[in-house]
Amino acid sequence: MEDKRAKILDVAVEEFASHGYKAASTNRICEVAGVSKGLIFHYFGSKEKLYTAAVTYSVDLAMEEVSMDDMPKGNFVEGAIWSTKQKLAFSHRHPAVFKLIMQSFANPPEALAERMTAYFNEMMAVQTVFVNQMLDGLTLREDVAREDASDVIQSLFEYITRLVTVYLQKNPNATMEDMQPLIDKFMQMIVIAERGMVEQKQT
């Protein structure tokens, strides 16, 4: 029976990613998965709960496959490039999963907006770990407090996240390649944060 639940989830991810929450059809999911509608509601209770389960499954898979254990430490740019490449590779391996994550982040159904926001807020905690790992490999100047450095990097992540969210709201089918200009902008901002933006005058 667990195989059938897993099959329903796989098909649901494809359906929601292809058609969005409102236009997705549980009848199509039943047909493709080869199960009855009663079995879907037995496992998940409702279309809303099936959607939430599909997104949760997608995010969990992303977090499992895009592990930060191998992330380069000590260089902001290398870490950001590594993270971007990992996400890009994941999007190629699991295009529907990646698309659903992007859609649910940028355009959650109204009935799920509060719940999805809370869920992604939990995911943002991973960002804090990412920043701390990067800072662990650096020797900060004596006049730079670690907390301040962390706040700067966190702010950059939050800023680029807002830009990406707006972009995805306007372009829900965008790929990582489409977002390359935003990625390049983020990289340049990280370089400025690491090296500083004001040229030191010769004394």
Sequence and secondary structure as in RCSB ss.txt:
>XXXX:A:sequence
MEDKRAKILDVAVEEFASHGYKAASTNRICEVAGVSKGLIFHYFGSKEKLYTAAVTYSVDLAMEEVSMDDMPKGN
FVEGAIWSTKQKLAFSHRHPAVFKLIMQSFANPPEALAERMTAYFNEMMAVQTVFVNQMLDGLTLREDVAREDAS
DVIQSLFEYITRLVTVYLQKNPNATMEDMQPLIDKFMQMIVIAERGMVEQKQT
>XXXX:A:secstr
 HHHHHHHHHHHHHHHHHHHHHH  HHHHHHHHT  HHHHHHHHSSHHHHHHHHHHHHHHHHHHHS STT   S 
HHHHHHHHHHHHHHHHHH HHHHHHHHHHHHS  GGGHHHHHHHHHHHHHHHHHHHHHHHHT    TTS HHHHH
HHHHHHHHHHHHHHHHHHHH TT  TTTTHHHHHHHHHHHHHHHH SS     
